[in-house]
Amino acid sequence: MTRRATVRATDLDRLGKWAEARGLKPVAADALPGGAYRLHFTAPSGVPSDATAEEERAWDEALD
């Protein structure tokens, strides 16, 4: 049986702050063989969820 590596709470806090600063939201984590972990994040949309249709169009035009 393979022993999993331990993850400290401070490591998770540091990762959470790093992700939050980049607009990433964690959605899942997988424990992989050999003690590795794979984290899944949602990508930032660039448009706030409460944006109006007009603000969304302006955002899209600015990207072109």
C-alpha beads as a LAMMPS data file, in Angstrom:
LAMMPS data file: protein, C-alpha beads

64 atoms
63 bonds

1 atom types
1 bond types

-500.0 500.0 xlo xhi
-500.0 500.0 ylo yhi
-500.0 500.0 zlo zhi

Masses

1 110.0

Atoms # bond

1 1 1 0.000 0.000 0.000
2 1 1 1.301 3.431 -0.921
3 1 1 1.283 6.083 1.742
4 1 1 -0.177 9.406 0.663
5 1 1 1.774 12.568 1.246
6 1 1 0.228 14.811 3.871
7 1 1 -1.045 18.241 2.949
8 1 1 -0.770 20.962 5.548
9 1 1 -3.532 23.486 6.114
10 1 1 -1.020 26.310 5.561
11 1 1 -0.242 24.901 2.111
12 1 1 -3.942 24.853 1.249
13 1 1 -4.391 28.401 2.539
14 1 1 -1.453 29.612 0.449
15 1 1 -2.829 27.863 -2.643
16 1 1 -6.271 29.345 -2.022
17 1 1 -4.864 32.872 -1.808
18 1 1 -2.825 32.334 -4.979
19 1 1 -5.876 31.088 -6.880
20 1 1 -8.144 33.843 -5.559
21 1 1 -5.668 36.530 -6.640
22 1 1 -5.938 35.161 -10.183
23 1 1 -9.718 34.854 -10.179
24 1 1 -9.689 31.049 -10.085
25 1 1 -12.307 29.095 -8.171
26 1 1 -11.543 25.545 -7.010
27 1 1 -14.180 23.014 -8.063
28 1 1 -12.591 19.596 -7.402
29 1 1 -9.470 17.799 -6.202
30 1 1 -8.302 14.284 -7.042
31 1 1 -5.871 12.129 -5.069
32 1 1 -3.634 10.407 -7.613
33 1 1 -1.465 7.313 -7.202
34 1 1 1.901 8.041 -5.668
35 1 1 0.622 10.749 -3.348
36 1 1 0.084 13.506 -5.928
37 1 1 -3.014 15.692 -6.006
38 1 1 -4.708 17.204 -9.045
39 1 1 -6.762 20.357 -8.558
40 1 1 -9.456 21.581 -10.930
41 1 1 -10.340 25.259 -11.189
42 1 1 -12.849 27.322 -13.122
43 1 1 -11.308 29.981 -15.303
44 1 1 -12.273 33.613 -14.704
45 1 1 -14.915 34.739 -17.169
46 1 1 -13.694 38.310 -17.327
47 1 1 -17.241 39.602 -16.919
48 1 1 -18.755 39.913 -13.456
49 1 1 -21.786 37.681 -12.962
50 1 1 -23.962 40.688 -12.167
51 1 1 -22.998 42.560 -15.355
52 1 1 -25.807 43.910 -17.509
53 1 1 -26.166 42.915 -21.166
54 1 1 -24.779 46.320 -22.168
55 1 1 -21.695 45.849 -19.997
56 1 1 -21.168 42.375 -21.466
57 1 1 -21.329 43.768 -25.034
58 1 1 -18.840 46.510 -24.119
59 1 1 -16.514 43.878 -22.662
60 1 1 -16.752 41.743 -25.818
61 1 1 -16.055 44.752 -28.050
62 1 1 -13.007 45.680 -25.967
63 1 1 -11.581 42.186 -26.519
64 1 1 -11.756 42.507 -30.338

Bonds

1 1 1 2
2 1 2 3
3 1 3 4
4 1 4 5
5 1 5 6
6 1 6 7
7 1 7 8
8 1 8 9
9 1 9 10
10 1 10 11
11 1 11 12
12 1 12 13
13 1 13 14
14 1 14 15
15 1 15 16
16 1 16 17
17 1 17 18
18 1 18 19
19 1 19 20
20 1 20 21
21 1 21 22
22 1 22 23
23 1 23 24
24 1 24 25
25 1 25 26
26 1 26 27
27 1 27 28
28 1 28 29
29 1 29 30
30 1 30 31
31 1 31 32
32 1 32 33
33 1 33 34
34 1 34 35
35 1 35 36
36 1 36 37
37 1 37 38
38 1 38 39
39 1 39 40
40 1 40 41
41 1 41 42
42 1 42 43
43 1 43 44
44 1 44 45
45 1 45 46
46 1 46 47
47 1 47 48
48 1 48 49
49 1 49 50
50 1 50 51
51 1 51 52
52 1 52 53
53 1 53 54
54 1 54 55
55 1 55 56
56 1 56 57
57 1 57 58
58 1 58 59
59 1 59 60
60 1 60 61
61 1 61 62
62 1 62 63
63 1 63 64
